[in-house]
């Protein structure tokens, strides 16, 4: 069964990755605009992509670790010095971004809302 983890912010994200990366399980990360108190992201593409990615998880290997990361508020994300943009491990250009941790596989923005592309990313794990 896929292990799902939700975190908010860069430091919490890296701490979770560090906890699970030694397990040998495939790690997938969805980086998304953070949600408000009502549970809705400020990022409209993220709102569209989330259920598609959630459905695609059924194609992932059973030992997969899936980490949902809120990247912060819109102003934090839009700052060119945002750690999610500048850190060599993430190098984000857009949200949502779905990626295999430490792998070249990555879907960005509208690609994350295409079920066939999301399924293919998870199936190839």
GIWO-V7687 format. One record per helix or strand of 3 or more residues. SS is the DSSP state (A for helix, B for strand). FROM is the first residue (numbers start at 1). TO is the last residue. If there is no record, write none. Layout:
# GIWO-V7687
ss:SS from:FROM to:TO
ss:SS from:FROM to:TO
This chain:
# GIWO-V7687
ss:B from:3 to:8
ss:A from:10 to:23
ss:B from:27 to:32
ss:A from:44 to:59
ss:B from:65 to:70
ss:A from:74 to:78
ss:A from:83 to:86
ss:B from:97 to:100
ss:B from:106 to:108
ss:A from:109 to:113
ss:A from:115 to:123
